[in-house]
Structure formats: structure tokens, C-alpha cells
Amino acid sequence: MEDISWRIVVEMGRGLASIIKVGGDFLLDEVVEQAVERFSEREERKKKRINRHVEKLKQYAWFKILYEDKRCQEVMLCNKVYRDLLSKRRYIHKLIHTEERTKFIQRVKIEAKVEEVIWDM
């Protein structure tokens, strides 16, 4: 009799363990799904912010000339460093109002390997 009750307890334990495993897997899937959704939403907001900042900078001749060159445009929009810079409001303000503009233009020229364009700084 003792042997039978022990088997019942063991089987119940296995059943409970599988229920916990299934529940844990479901919970893990939910957590991962939520994280992916938040990350994609954040990336979408970042893209919109970059586009808004690029449109603002296009009002200035120096940026318009830089942006019209396809190689420079590719560097600014595809390179993670430049995307991060263009997503920051404070950096955009610096580009508009200070000598940071010259450094930015020089870095983009070097990355894009552009020499022949006359830059209006």
C-alpha cells in the first residue's frame, strides 16, 4: 500500500512539474513578445524623430548640400553612430548654432569618402 501511495505522489509531482513548465514557457513567451513589441515601437519613434530632424536641417544650405550627395546621405541614415546623433535634439541644436557643424561635415566627408564637393560652411 505504501508503494502505491508513493507512486501516486510521484505521478502527481510529475504532472504538477509539467503544468509549471507549460505555464513558465507561456509566461516566458509573453515576456519576450512584450519586449520585442516595445523595442520595435521605440525604433519606430526613433525613425520618426530622425526624419523630423533631417527635415529641420534641410532648411540650412550646408546640410542640404551634404544631404543631396547620395554617399553622404547613406552614411547619415545607415551608420548607427550618425543615426544616433541625428536622433538627439540637443545635437541638432548644436549643429545649427555652433562650430559642431564643421566637425560633423568633416566626419561625414571622411566616412562617405567624398572630396570633390564644395562645402558651404
Contacts in CASP RR format, 6 or more apart in sequence:
PFRMAT RR
TARGET T0000
AUTHOR 0000-0000-0000
METHOD contacts of the structure
MODEL  1
MEDISWRIVVEMGRGLASIIKVGGDFLLDEVVEQAVERFSEREERKKKRI
NRHVEKLKQYAWFKILYEDKRCQEVMLCNKVYRDLLSKRRYIHKLIHTEE
RTKFIQRVKIEAKVEEVIWDM
46 83 0 8 1.000
46 87 0 8 1.000
49 87 0 8 1.000
50 77 0 8 1.000
50 83 0 8 1.000
50 86 0 8 1.000
50 87 0 8 1.000
53 86 0 8 1.000
53 87 0 8 1.000
53 89 0 8 1.000
53 92 0 8 1.000
54 67 0 8 1.000
54 76 0 8 1.000
54 86 0 8 1.000
56 92 0 8 1.000
57 63 0 8 1.000
57 67 0 8 1.000
57 92 0 8 1.000
57 95 0 8 1.000
57 96 0 8 1.000
58 64 0 8 1.000
58 67 0 8 1.000
60 96 0 8 1.000
61 120 0 8 1.000
62 101 0 8 1.000
62 105 0 8 1.000
62 119 0 8 1.000
62 120 0 8 1.000
62 121 0 8 1.000
63 95 0 8 1.000
65 117 0 8 1.000
65 119 0 8 1.000
65 120 0 8 1.000
66 72 0 8 1.000
66 76 0 8 1.000
66 105 0 8 1.000
66 108 0 8 1.000
66 119 0 8 1.000
67 73 0 8 1.000
67 76 0 8 1.000
69 112 0 8 1.000
69 114 0 8 1.000
69 117 0 8 1.000
71 112 0 8 1.000
71 113 0 8 1.000
71 114 0 8 1.000
72 108 0 8 1.000
72 109 0 8 1.000
72 112 0 8 1.000
72 114 0 8 1.000
74 112 0 8 1.000
75 82 0 8 1.000
75 108 0 8 1.000
75 111 0 8 1.000
75 112 0 8 1.000
76 82 0 8 1.000
76 83 0 8 1.000
76 86 0 8 1.000
76 108 0 8 1.000
77 83 0 8 1.000
79 111 0 8 1.000
82 108 0 8 1.000
82 111 0 8 1.000
85 91 0 8 1.000
85 104 0 8 1.000
86 92 0 8 1.000
91 100 0 8 1.000
94 100 0 8 1.000
95 101 0 8 1.000
95 104 0 8 1.000
101 121 0 8 1.000
102 121 0 8 1.000
105 119 0 8 1.000
105 121 0 8 1.000
108 114 0 8 1.000
109 115 0 8 1.000
109 117 0 8 1.000
109 119 0 8 1.000
END
